[in-house]
Amino acid sequence: MNKPHSLYIGLMSGTSLDGIDAVLARIDSDGAVSLLGAVSSPFTPELRKALLGLQSPGPNELHREKQAGNALAIEYAQAVQDLLTQKNLNATDISAIGAHGQTIRHQADLSDHLAYTHQTLNPALLAELTGIDVIADFRSRDLAAGGHGAPLVPAFHAQQFSADENIAVLNLGGIANLTLLPKNGEVKGFDCGPGNMLMDAWIADQQGHTFDENGTWALQGAVNQSLLTRMLADRFFSKAPPKSTGRDDFHLEWLQKQIGLDNINAEDVQATLLHLTVNSSLQALECHAPHTQTLIVCGGGARNTALMNVYKASSQAIFKKPLEIVTSDALGVDPQLVEGLAFAWLAWAHKEKRPANLPAVTGARGPRILGACYPA
């Protein structure tokens, strides 16, 4: 394209099923990203219920999934229009939309050529409604090359956050994933376990809330060490990278099996789940990047005050040298918008015909151009 810069929109709806983040990014010819605007909108109750229902097998799945994909495209299109209106732009000003879609299955551990991941979305409808080229289905090309298709954000993290020290980026969405950015050496990354997902599922089951704001309910409980030990014994945590996970592995039924017949107060379970997120990610960081100097936290979990305080306290016990923990706010990027920016950048990489996976992260056989284009 050879333009000095172009405008892209990134659309992200993550594993937490909380809603849509739409970001407007200016991306320079070298891939440098600047945030120009953003809108966030919750899912309609009907769409959230439909997407949540598709997380596990059920009747008439194909029809329900296609209807949810259409509904998601409609809500994505509204977010795009809201963003264009906010910035006084037209569809013709935008080079492309990078749309993640909503993950409803992730089976990356199946044998080669049988592994799959599926993000529901009707990208053709989104292109039709917006009048903008849509780049979608970013993960499947990496899986076809023997990778996990996840995490994909480390390449963007390397572009956005690299510095002259050993840095790690922890994305706390529904799932937690780490990007390791050593001062000298190869960029690595992997999913390290549940982020907000189990905490959200438990409070929804027990209190009907979609999330535990600032960890207030978790703070009312005490950690049940026996439950925490059982959960950390799950084989996922001891697997070597590359690895990825999702609702296929960590869900309410998994949690209830871990609790078993133990009579544990509901708030104690919530406190223990908060520590599961912290312990699993910090132990993974200590195992794979013990010389990390700064941990940058992004994703919705960065807004959970109790969670962040436990991270800071627990890191002092795990790391021999002080570990500075900051949110991406400190680098000028709203934690909630980092993934949306990443998918705007992935759309740019597709348009520029640049590989955007990192084989050292996903396990793919080599670099690949990600995504499929649905022209306006």
N, C-alpha and C positions, 0 to 999 in steps of 0.2 A: 504493500500500500504506500509506503514511503512518505507518509504524512508526518509532520512533527509531533502531532498528537491526535487522538480520536476519542470520542465519547462512547462509553459502554455502560450498560445496565447489568447489574448482577442481582439475581433473585435466589433467595435461599429460604427453604423451610426445612428445619432440621428434625432430628430424631425426637426432640422434646414435644413436637406437635403443638407448639404454642402459637404459630402464625408465620407471617411472611415478612422478611426483611428485603427491601428493594433499595439498592444503592446506585447512585450515578457516579461514575469514575472517569476521570481523564487519564488516559494511558499514553505515555510518551512512546516514541519509536523504539526506545531501549527497554520498554516494559515497566518503567517507573509509574507508580499508581498514585493518584491524588483523589481524595474523596471530595465530591462537589455537593452532594445532597443525599438524603435518605428519607424513606418513609417506612414505618413498620405498622402492620395491621394484624390483629388476631384473626384466626380462622373463624368463619361462621360456625356456630355449634353443630349444624348439620354436617358440614364438611369434616370437622374434627372427629365427630362420631364415626363418619364413614371411613376415614383414614385409620382411625384406631381399630375399627372392626376388621380392617384388612391386614392387620399385623399378625393375625393367626388364621389358620384354615377355617373356612366356613362355607355355607351353601351359596351357590350362584356367584362365585367369586369373580369370574371373568366379567360378567355384566356389571357387578358392583365396582370393580376396579376401573373399568372403562368410564363409567359414570363419574367416579371420583376424579379421574384424570381430566375429564372435561370441566368439572367444577373447579378444580385447582387452576386450570388454564384461565378460566374466567376471573378468578380472584387474583391471579398473577397479573392479568391484563389490567385490572382495576388499579393495582398497585403501581404499575408502569404509568398509567394515565395520571394518577395522583402525583407521581414524581415529575412527570413532564410539566404538569400544571404548576407545581411548586417552583420549578426552575424556568418557566416560561419558554419551553422548548417544544419543538415539533418532532414527530417520529422520524422525519428525514434527517434530523441532527444526530441520530444515534446510529453507530456502526453496527451494533448487534446487541442482543440480550443473551446473557449466559444464565440458563435456567436449570437449577439442580433437579427439581422435581422432589417427590416425597418417597423416601425409601420404604418399601413394604416387605422386601425380602433381600437378604444378603447371605449367600451361600458360597463364600469364596474358598472354603476348605475342601470342596469336592474335588475329585481327581481332575487333572488337566483336561480341558475341553468339555467338562461337565459342570464346572463352577459357573455361577451366575449371580448377578445382582439386578434388582429391578426397582427403578424409581418411577412411580406412576406420574404421568403428565401427558397431555395432548399438545405437543409442541407445535404441530401444524395449526391447531386452533389458536394457540397463543400468537403465532406469526400472523394469522388472518385477522385477529382482533386488534393487534397493535400496529400492524403495518411495518414491522421491524423484523429483520432476520433474527432467527432464534437458533442458538447453539445449545443442544441438550444431549442427554445420554453420554455423559463424560466418562463413566466408569467402565463401560463394557469393553472398550478397546484394550484397556490395560489387562482385564481379565482374559481376553482372548490371547494375550501374549504371556499368559501364565502368572500374572500378578493378582493381587487382591482387589484392585480397583479402589483401594483406600489405604491410608488416607491420601487425598489429593492435594490438600492445602500446604504441605511442606515446601513445594516448589515456590508457591507464593510467599510463604513465610521467609524463605531464603532471599527472595527479591526485596521484601519489605523491611525485614528486621535484622539482617546480618550486621555485625559490628566487629570491632577489634577485641573481642573477648568471647568466652565460651557462653553461648546463650542457648536456652531452651524455650520453646513456646508451647504452652499447655492450653489447648482448646477445650473448654468445658461446655459442651453442648449436652445433648442426651447421652452421647458417648464421649469419653475423654480420649484425646489423642495428643501425642507428644511429637514435636519437631525438634531435632537436635542440630544446632548450628555451631559446630566447634570453630574456634579461631583458625585452626589449621586442621584440615581433614574433610571428609565427605559428609554431606548433609544426610541425615537419617531421620526416620520417623515411623510411628506405628500407633495403632489404637492400644490404649493401656487399660481399658475397662469402662465401667459405667461412669458417666458424669452426673447429670441431673436426673437421668431416666428413672432409676429405681426410687429415688426420693420422691419424684413426682408421682410415680405409680402408687406408692404407699400412702401418701397423703390424700390422693384421689380416692383410694379404696376406703380409707379410714374416716376421712373428713369431708370428702366431696370437693376439695380444692384442687386446682390444676397444678399448683406448685407451692412450696414452703417459702414464703417471702422472707428474705434475709435470714433464713434458717431459724425462724422464731420458734417453731414447734420442736425442731431438733434440740434447741437449747434447753427445752423443758425436760429432756430425757438424759439418761446416762448410757454410756457405751456398754453394751453387753459383750464382753471379751470372748465368750464362747461362740457366740453367733458370728462375730467378726472373724475369728480364726477359721470357722467352717467356710465362710464365704470366700476368704482369701485362699482357701485350699482348692478352689475351682481350678481345673486344669488350664483354663485360658491364661491365668496370671503367670504361670510358670513356662508357658510356651515362648520360644525364642522368636523374635521378629524375623521376617515380615509377618505381621498378623493384623487382622481386623475383626471387628465384632459389631453387634447391633442387637436389636430386639429379638432376633432369632435365638440369642444366647442368654440375654439378661432381661427378665420380664417378671411380672408379678407372681406367676406360678413358680418360677425359679426361686424367688425370695421365700414364698410360703413353704417350699420344700426345705429350704435352709433352716427356717424357723422350726419346722417339724412340730412336735408335740410340746415344745417348750412354752411355758406360760410367760411371755415377755410383754411388758407394757408397750403399747403402741408407740409412745413417744421415745422409748428406749430403742425400739427398732429404727426409728427415724434418725436418732443420734448415731446409731451404729452404721447406718447407710451413709451418712455424711462422712464418717471416718473411713468407710470402705473406699469411697472416692478419693479421699486424701491419701490414705496409706498405699493403695494400689498404684497411684500415679507417682508418688514420691519414691516408693521402692523401685519402680521401673526406672525412674530418673537416676537414682543412686546406682543401680545395676549397670546401666548402659551409658551414663554420662556423669560420673561422679565428680568431675572437675567443673561442672556447670557453675558459673558465677552469678548469672541473672536468669530468673524464670519469669517470662512474660505470660500472663494469664489473660485469655480472651474467651469469648462465648458468654452465654447467659449466666453461667456459674460465677463469673467474675463479679456479678452484682450481688451475690449472696454473701453478706457481711460475715455471718458465722462461719461459712465455708472458708473464706479467705483468712480469717483469724486462725482457724485450725491449721491451715497450710503453713502460716508463718510460725506458729508454735511447734508444729510437728517437724518442720524442716530443721529446726535447731537441734533436735534429738537425732536426726538421721544423718545430716551432713557435718563433716568435721570442720569444714570452713564455712563461714557465714554465707548463706544463699540469699541474695536479694530477690524479693518477690514483688513484682509490680503488675498492674494491669496494663493493657495496651493503651489506656488513656495517657499513660506517661509518655508514649511515643506519638500522641496525637490522633489515635484511632479508637473510636468507640468500640469496646469489646464485643458488643452485640452485632457490629457491622463487618467484622473481619472476614467472616465466611462469605458474605455477600460480595465484598470486594474481591475475594479469591475467585469467585465464579465469573465476575466481570473480567478478571485477568485471564481466566481460562478461555473465555470466549475470544478475547484478543489473541491469545496464543493460537487458537484454532484458525482464526482469520489470517494470521500471519504464517500459518503452516509451520509452527514451531512445536516440537514435542514438549509436553507439559507434565508428564509423569516422571518420577524419579525411581528407576529400577532398584536402587538400594533401599528404597522405602517400601515399595509395593511388591517386589520380587519378580517383576516382569522381566522378560528376556532382553529387553532393550527399550530405548526411548520410543514413544509413540505419540502421534498427533491425536488428541482426545476430542471426542464429541462428534455429533452429526448436525449438519446445517439444514434448517428449514427456512428457505428464502421467503421474504415477505411477498 
